[in-house]
Structure formats: structure tokens, C-alpha cells
Amino acid sequence: MADFEIRDLRVTVEGREILKGISLDVNKGEVHAVMGPNGSGKSTLSHTLMGHPNYTVTSGEVIFKGKNLLALPTEQRAKLGVFLALQYPVVVPGISMSNFLRTAINAKRGYDGKDKSKAISPKEFLALLKNEMSVLRMDDSFLSRYVNEGFSGGEKKRAEILQMAVLKPEIAILDETDSGLDIDSIKFVSNAVNRMRGPELGVLIITHYTRILQFIKPDRVHVLVDGQFVLSGGPEVADRLEAKGYSEWVGKKEPAVIQEAR
């Protein structure tokens, strides 16, 4: 049994089926990449795993720590240790990054405003942020700014990875974290993710480009086309996509049959 199991997941949006029965196992200590062309269902997968209300699950289950995530609200999924780095991070005016991050850490620790032993101390909080912000090349002024307000594309994505670093999830889903980033920002983000790699973290990278996989080496690569996995294998699958693209699957009318790369 895998640490994180997706079983026969089918999802509709406004009555249209987007995910058509996908299954995937992710263990802690592994990095999996889900690749596919635009419109293949990649972001539908990430939003569904975190409980976005616009996505309707018609069948399947997602098992983590013995619970079906699909039966839990988003905040409970997060408290269990599931994290989503958004493709399009939202602006939260009036809330500083410092307050936002401290509140998120305390919520995960179970601090309800009463038992102060569960709250992160100012000294611990600043030490934690300093280490992670150094890797991401973020200066201290970042902490006083409102969440994503006036941030560049690269700053928004680095802010997502900073959240991941301080919250220390067990399963992290990175939804096209590389989109809109220049090569330097991709390196900073990749260095931070690689620093977190280890036996206590499983990572699911969702992307349609191979460039981030040059820096974050995946253990497994899965190709998603028209809501179905059509190929799974090792890192060589990304090389195959770089050379040939998705043309061998896109536009075919017959149902997809999952293949293992040879």
C-alpha cells in the first residue's frame, strides 16, 4: 500500500468529464511528475486533490493516512499534511506574508489562541524563515508585503514554495510551479524543493514542460492526455516528450491504455 493512493478518479466540471478514471501511487521519499498538453486535466487533478468546490468527483477515492481525502474539507486535508502550490496564486490584500505564514504554521500545530505552548515562538519563526528565504533568494522586506500584492510572477511562485518549506507537508502537489519563471527563478525554486526532498516528503510535480525536471529529477513520470494516463515510466519518459512531444497521443479517438515505458 502506497502512502498516497489515487484510485479510479473521475471528475467532471460543469457536466463535462475531465478526469476519466486515473490511478496513481505516490510514496514519501519519491518525486512523481505528471506531464501533459494544455487541457489534459492536470490542474483539474491538483484542484480535486485539495477539494476545490467547482470540481465534482463522480467516482474513485484518494487514500492518505487511512482516510479518503475526498470526504474531507480542504482545511482537514491540509492539516493531514497535503499541500498545493497554486498555478495562479491569489492576492490577499491587507494580510502581510509574515502574519499569513505564522497563522498557517500555528493552525497546523493546532493552536487555537488559548494553549500558547502550541504556538510558534517569534525566535523560532524568524529562524525558520531566514533559512528558507535564503535558499529562495528573498530579502526581509518580503515579509512585510501583503500576500502576493504587487508580486512578480517569480515572487508569487517563490512565495508558494516558502509556504511549503515552513509548513513541512508530507505530500506536496506543485501545479505548474515553473510556468512564467525565468531560468534563475526556476533554479531557486528547484534548489528549495531539492533541499526538502527526503523520506518524509512525497512530491507530485504537474507540468507540461521538461525544464523544471532538469533540476528536480523525478523518480517517475506519468503522461496525462485527455483525462487519462497513457504512459508511465522513469525519467527517460520526460526525455522522450522533449524529443517527440505529445503528438503520438493527442487526437486519437480510441481509449487510452496505460503503458510502461521500455
N, C-alpha and C positions, 0 to 999 in steps of 0.2 A: 504494500500500500504506500502510495506516494504521500509526501507532506501536503501537497495541494493538488486536488484532483478535479478536473472538469470532465463531466460525463454527459455525452449526447445533448449538448446545449443547443437549444433552438430559440431564436429571439426574433420578434417582429417589431417594426416601427411603423406606426400608422397603418397597421394591417398588412404590411409587406414583410415577408420573411427575409431576414438579413443573414442570420447565422443558421445553418441548416444541419445541425447535428454534429457539433465538433467535440472532440475529446482530447485532453492534454494532461499530462502529469508533470509537475514541477517539484523537485526536491530542494530542500535547503542545501546550500552549497553549490547549486547549479545556476547557470545563466542560459535561458532559452530566448531565442529571437523568433518573433512571428513577423514574417515579411509578406507583402502582397501589394498589388497595384491599388491606386485610389479607388474607393468604393467597394473594396473586397470584404469589408466587415471588421477591419482591425480595431477601429475606435469603438465600434459597437461592442466588441468583446471587452475592451477596457472599461467602458461605462457600465456595462452589465455587471461586471465583476464587483464594482463598487456601489451598485444599486441606484443608478440614475433612473428617475421615475418615468422618463419618456421611452424606456425600452421594456418591452413586455416579454417575459420568459414564458414560452409555451410548453417546454419540456426540458428535462435534464436537471442536473444538480451540480453544485460546486462544494466539495467537501474540504474543510480545513479544521484541524483540531477536533475532529469528530462531529462537527456541525455543518449543516447545509447553509452556506453563506446566503443563498438566495432567499432564505426565510428571515434574514436579519436586516434591520435598518442599517444605513450607511455608517452611522457612528459606532455601532456594535462591530461591524466588520473592521473598522479602523482600530478599535480597542483590542481586537483579537490579534492584530499585527499585520493587517493588509494595508498597503499604501499605494496610492495612484499619483504619479506625476502627470499633470494635465498637459494635453497638447496645446490648449489655449487657456492659460492661467487667467483668472478673472481679477479685476481691480477691486480692492476693498478700501474705499476712501475712509479716512478718519481713524484707521487702525494701523499703528506702527508695526513694522516687522518684528521688533523686539517684543512687544506685547502679544502679538499673534503667536509667535513661537513659544513664549513662556506659557501662555494659556494652553496651547496644544500639548506641550510636554506635561503640564500638570493634569490635564484631563486624562491623558493616557495613564498617568500614575494613580489616578483615582482620587485626586484632590478635589474636594467639594467646597472649599472655602472655610472648612472647620478644622480638620485634622492637619495642622501645619507640618507635621512630620512627613507627609506625603508630597509636600510642595518642594520644588527645586529651589535651592538657595541662590541668591544673587551671584555669589562667588562661583558656584558650580556651573550656573547658567552661562556666565561670561567666559569661563574657561572652555566649556563645550563649544560655544560659538566661535571663539578665537581660533581653535584648531581647524574647524571645518571651513570657516571663511578664508583662512589662509590657503587651503588647497584650492578653493574655488576662485581665488584672486578677487575677493570682495573686501572693501575697506569698511571701517567702523561707521561711516556716515550712512551706510546702507540700513542700519538698524533703526534709525530714527525716521526713515521714509515710510509713507503709507504703503500697504501691501500692493505691489505691482503698479502703483500710480506713477506714471511718467517713466516706468522702466523700459529699457530697450528690450528687444526680443531675447537677446542673450542673457540679460539680467533676470528676466522672468524665468527662464529655464534654469538658471543657476539657483534662483530662489527656491524652485521646486526641489532641486537636489539637496539644498541646505535643509529643507524641511525633512527630507528623507534621512539625512545624516543625523539630525538631532532626535528624531522620533524612533529611530532604530527599529524599523519593521522587520518582520520575518519573511514576508512576501512583498516584493516591490514590483509594481507594474509601471513601466516607463512608456508613456504613449507619445511616440514621435518626439521625444525629447530633443532630437537632433535637428528638427525642422526649423529653419530660419537662423541657424547658428553659423558663424564663420568658423574657420578651422581652429583658431585659438580657443574659442568658447567650447567647441567640441572636445578639445584636449583637456580643458579644465574640468568639464563635466565628467568626462571619461575617467580622469585621474581620481576624482572624488568617488565615483562608483566603484572603481577597482580597489580603492582603499577600503571600501566597505565589504568587498567580497569575502566570503568565508563560510564556515559550516552552519552559521546561524541565519543566513540570508539566502533566499531564492529570488531570482530576478527574471522578470518577463519583459523583454525589450520589444516594443512594437514599432516597426519602421518599414519604409519601402525603399530606403537607400542602404547601401552596404558600408558607407563611410564610417559610421559610428562603431561598426563591428570590426573595423581595423584597429580600434583602440580598446574596445571591450570585447574580448574574444568569447564567443558563445560556445557552450558545450553542445547545444542542439539548435537546429534551425528548422522552422516549420513554414511552409508556403501556404498562404491562405488566398484562395481565389474564389470569388462568387460565393462566399459564406461557407466554404468547405476547405479542409486541408487536403492538398493534392500531393504534397511531398514532404517528407521529414528526413533528417539526417544530421550529420556533423557539420562543422564549419565549412566544409567543402561545398555545401549547398549554396551558401552566400556567394562563393566564387563563381558557381555556375550561373547564378542570377545576374551577377555583374557582367558576365560574358554574353549571356543569351537573353536576359530579361524574362518577362512573363509570357511572351508570345506563344509558347507551346501549350499554354493552358487557357489563356484568355480567348473568349469567343466560342469555345467548344460547347456543344449542346448536351453531350452525354454526361451523366452524373460523374462526379469526381471519385476516384478510387485512390485512397491514401497509399503512397508508395514510400519505401525506404530507399534513400539514396545509396547507390552502389559505388 
